[in-house]
Amino acid sequence: MAHVFVAGATGVLGRRVLPLLLAEGHRVTGLTRGGAGAAAVRAAGAAPVIGDVYDRDGLARLVAASAPDVVMHQLTDLADGSGDANARMRTTGTRNLVDAAAAAGVRRIVAQSIAWAYEGGQDPADETEPLDLSAPAPRKTTVDGVVALETAVRELPEWVVLRYGLLYGPGTWYATGGLMASAAAAGTLPADGDVSSFVHADDAAAAAVQALDWPSGAVVNVVDDEPATAREWVPVFCEAVGGPPPEPVAAGGRTPWARGADNHYARKHLGWVPVHASWRSGFCA
C-alpha cells in the first residue's frame, strides 16, 4: 500500500478519490485551502494539510513533511468558468507541485489532463494523436495549459497522465444546478455537429485510483464508449436536467478539433471499465 498525497482533495474528483484510496488500504494526505476543506478531508478518513499551490515554498514544505510515495494531481480552478484561471492552475500550480514532489524524493505522480486538446482530425482521437499546438486564441490558452502540465509531470521518474473527457455527475458543470444546466435552461447549448466525449465523475475517480498501478509513462484517454455530436447529446442532457428542448441547428460540418476521444487503450489494455458506458444512460442516472 502507498502513501498518496492528493492535491485538490476537495474538488469534484478529489472528494471521490479519497474514499476509494482509503478503501484499498492506502494512507492518504489531502491538500486543501481552508478549514472547511480540512474538516471534509478528515471526515473522509484522510489526513488534511492546509496550503496553497501558488505558495511555492509553503507547498514544498508541506509535501516534504508529508513524505508521500505518490502525488495525485487533481487540481482545477473552474469555479467561475474561467479558462484563464484553469490554465494558470495547470501551468503554475503543476509546476509548483512537481517541483515540491521532486524535492521531497517522490518518484510517481498521477495527473489530471483533458481529452479535447488534440489537433483536428476525422475520427475520435487516440493517445498517439498530437495535441493542438497551433490552436488559435482562446483555445490556445487551454492547450498551452495542458502542454505545460503534461511536460512538467514527465519530469518525475514515474508518471501517468489521465486525459479525462467532459466530466458529468453531481458537483460538475454537467449536472442539475451546474453551469451547463443553466445554459440548457437558457437555451444556449448549441445542438450542432461538434463531437464530445464524456465520462462520469465516479468513473474518472476510479481510473485515478487504478492508475497507481498502471505503467509509468502512460497517457490515457479516460472517456466513455460513445463520442457523440451535440445534436445527439444536447437534447438528452436538456431533458435530464429539466431544460427545454434545444433549438434545431442547421446541419453542417463540425469544428475540426471537436472530434471526441477513443478509450480503447484504457479499456482493452489497462482494464478500466466505466460503470456508465455511455452518457445516454449516465445523464439520466
N, C-alpha and C positions, 0 to 999 in steps of 0.2 A: 504494500500500500504506500501511497505517496502523500507528501505534504504539499497541498496545492494552494497557491496564493491567487485568489480571484480578484482581479481588478475590474470594477464595475459590478460589485456583488449584489447591488440592489436594483439593477436595471432589469429590463424585460427578460433578458436571458439569464443574468446573474442570479436572480432570485429563484429561477427554475433549476439552475445548475447546482446550487448549494445542497439541497436535499438529495439530489441524485448522487453527488460525490460522497456525501456522508453515508448514504445507504450502502455504498460499495466499500465502506470502511476506510476511506481516505480521511486524513486530517486536513481541515480547511481553515484558511485565514481569508477573511473577506475585507477588501478595501472599500471604504465608504467615506462620504464627505462630511457627515454630521452625526449628531446624537441619535436622531430618529432612525437613520440608516444603521447605526451601530446596534440599536435595540433590535431591529429586524434581523440582522445577521446573527446576533446572539440567540434570538428566539428560534432561528432555524437550526441551531446547534453548532454553529461555526464560531470562530474567534474573530471579533471585529478589530480593525485598526482604522483610525480616522486620519485621512490625509487628502491631499490634492495632487493629481498627477501633473499639474503645471508647476508645482513646487518641487523642482528638480532635486535639490539637496534633501528636502524632507522626505520625498519618496524613496530616495536611495537609502536613507536611514531606516525607514520602515521595512523595506524589503530585506535589508541586511539583518535587522533584528529578528525578522520572522524566519529567515533561513529556510525558505521552501525548496522543495525538489523541482517543482514545476510552477511556472507562471501561466495563468489563463487570462487572456486579454479579451474582456467583454465590454470595453469602454465605448460609449457613444455619447453624443450630445445632440439630441433630437427634440428637446422639449419645445422649442419654438419653431420647429420645422425648417431650421436654417441649414442649408448645405454648407455654408462657410464655417459655421460652428463645428459641424461634424468633421469637416475636412481638417480643421485645426486639431481636433482631438486625435484624428488618425495620424497626423503629421507630428505635432509636438508632444501630445500625450504618449504616443507609441515610442517616440524617440527617448523620452524620459524613462518609460517603463523598461524598455530593452536595456538601456544603459544601467539602470538600477539592478536589473536581473544579472547582467554580465558582471557587474562589480561584486555582487553577492555570490558569484560562482554558480548561479542557476544554469543548468545545461539545456532545459527544454521549455519551449513556450508553445501554447496553442492560442491562435489569434483569430478574431472575427474579422472577415472581409465581406465583400459582396459579389454577387454573380451577375451583375448588369454593367460591368465596366469593360466588357470585351469590345473589340472593334467590330464593325459591321460584318454581316455575313448572311447567308441564306438560311442556314439551319441553326437549331439551338447549339450554343457553344459548349464544347467540352474544354477540359483544363489545358489542352495543348494550344488553344487559340490565344493570340496575343491580346494584351489589353489595348484599349483605345487611346494610344498615346498622342494621336493627332486631333483629339476631340476639341471642338471649339468651345468657347465660354457659352453658358455657365457650366456645361458638363465637364469641362476641363478641370474645374475645381474639385469635383468629385473624383475623377480618375487620378488626378495628381495626388490626392489624399490616399487613395488606395495604393498607388505605386510607392509612396513614402512608407506606408505601414508595412507592406509586404517586403520591401527592401530591408527595412530595419530588422524585422523579425528574422530574416535569413542570416543575420549576423551571429545568432546563438548557435551552439553546436547542433542542437536538435530542435526542429520546428515543424509545426503543422499549420497551414492556413486554411480556414474554413470560409469558402465563398458562399454565403447564405443568399437564398432567394428573398423575395419580399416577405417579411415576417407578418403573419396574421395570428389572431387569437387574443384572448384577454390581455389588456395592457398595451397592445400595439396600435399603430395607426389604423390598421385594418380590423377594427372591432367596433361594436356598438359604443358610441361615445368617443371614438377615435377621430383623428384628423380626416381620414378618408371617408368615414361615415358622415362627417359634416359636409364634405364635398358631395357625397351621394345625395344627401338631403337637399342640398342647394342645386342639384342637377348639373354640377360642373365636372363630373368624371366623364371624359370622352370615351364612348364605346367605339373605338376605331380599330385599325388593323395592327397596332403595335402589340408585340408579344412580350409577355412577362412570365417569370417562373416564381412560384410561391413556395413557402414552407411554413408549417405550423410552428409556433414558438416552442412548443413541447418537443417536437421532433428535432428542432435546431439545438435545443439544450442537450438532448440525448446524444446527438452527434458530437458535441463538445466533450462530453464525458468519455465517449468511446475513443475520441481522438488521442487520449492519453496513451493509448496502446497502438495507435496507427503508425505506419513507417515514418521515420523522420524524412523531411523534405517533401512531404505530400501537400499538394494543393488540391482541394476537394470542393467540388460543387455540392452544396447541401441544399437541394431543391426537391420538390415533389415530382411525381411522374408525368405531369401534364402541363407543359408550357402551353399558354393559351393567348389568343388575341383578346384585346379589351372588348371586342364585340361579343366574345363568349363569356368572359368572367364578370364584366361590369354589371350586367343585368342580374346575375346570381348574387353578387355581393350586395347590390342595392336592395334586393328582396330580403336578404338575410339580416340587414341592419335596419330594415323598415323604411328605406328611402323610396322615392318614386321611381318608376322605370326610366331609364336614361333616354334622352332624345336620340333618335337614329342618326348615325353619321354616314355620310355618303361613302360607298365602297371606294377603296383606293389602296395605295401602297402603304408601307409602314416605314418608320424611321429605321435606317439600316442597322443601327446597333440594338434596336429593341427586338431581340431575337430569341430571348429565353435562354435557358441553360440545360445541359444534359447531365443526368445523375448516374450514368452507367458505372462510373468508377466507384462511387460510394456504395452503390447497391451490389454490384457484381464482384468487386474486388476487396472491399472493406467490410462488407456485411451490415451496412447501415440500411435499415428498412423502416421507412416512415410509417407511423401509425395512420396518419392522414395522407394516403397516397395521392389524393387529388384535392384541390381547392373546392371542387364541386360538392363533395360531402363535408369537407372541413369547414367551409363558410357556414353551413347550416348547423354543424355541431357547435 
